[in-house]
């Protein structure tokens, strides 16, 4: 379960940013996960309170948004949503699609007090 290590890294990042801005508590974290990150949102949500315990993130709300993956076809140059790495181009059937996003994970916003 790599979601626990991701949750620990997320807490560390949030705590550092909160301290850098003189905040004493993290109220919420908005996280954007690419659809092809391999991270299970439910598992991450489950692990987050354990990782946050005893830190300024304790009790914070974790808001997760899944961002669709995009790919470009090398044959017809069309851009489309990619649901998995084996998906052919929906326009011409070409494969593989060159990924143009969907594996990223980023903190969109922190709400602190």
N, C-alpha and C positions, 0 to 999 in steps of 0.2 A: 504494500500500500504506500505508494510514493506521495499520496495526497497529504500525509502527515508532515513529511519534510517540506512540501510546498506551503502548507499552513504555517509551519514554523518560520519559513523565510518571509512569508507575507506579514506575519506579526512583527518580525524583526525590522522589516522595511517601514511598517506603519509606526512602530515605536520610535524609530530613529527620526522619521519625518515630524512626528508630533513633538519630540524633544527639541528638534531644530527650530521649530516655530513657537516654542514656549508653551505648548498645550499640555494639560495634565491628564487628558482622557481622550481616547479615540471612541467616537460614538458609532460611526459606521464606515465601512470600506466598500467602495464600488469596484468590482473586479470584472474585467472583460476577458473571457476565455475564447480563443479560436476553437472552432468546431473540431479541428483535427489535432488538438493538443494532447489528447490521450488522458486528460484529467477528467475524472468523474465528479461532476458538480455536487452530487449528493454526498459522496465520500469526503470531499473537501469541506462541505458545510458541517459534516459530522465531526471532523477532526479540528476544525477551527477553534471551538471553545476550549478544547484541551490545550492547544498551543497558546491560546491567549490568556489562560489562567495565570494570575499573579503578575500580569503586565498591565500597562495602561490601555490595552485592548480588551481586557476582561469585560464581558458583557456587550461588546460591540456587535453590531449587526453586519453580517457579511452579505452583500448583495452581488449576485453573480449574473452576468449577462453573457449569453453565448453568441459569438459573432460568426456568421457563415464564412466558410472558406471559399475562395475564388480561385479559378484556374483559367489559363489561356491555352487554347488548342494550337499546337504547332502546325497543324495541317490547314485549318481554315481561319485561324487568328481570332476566333470568337472567344469571348469571356463568359464564363458561366459559374454557377454555384457548384462546389464540389462536396459531395456527401461522404465519399470515402476515396482512398487513393487508387482504387481500381475502377473508378467511374470513367467511362468514355465521354467524349464530347457529345452533348445532346443535339448538336447541330449537324455534325458530319460523321460521328462515330469514331473519330480519331482518338488515339491513345498513345502515350500518356499525356495528361494535361500538365502544363507547367504551373505549379502552385504560385499564387500571388497573394497569399495570406491564408490564415486559418490555423496557424501553429503558434500564434503569439499569445502571451498572457501579460496583461498590463493593469495596473491600478489606475482607474479613471479618476477617482476622487476619494479623499478622506474627509470625514466630518469630525472635527475635534472641538474640545472645549478647554 
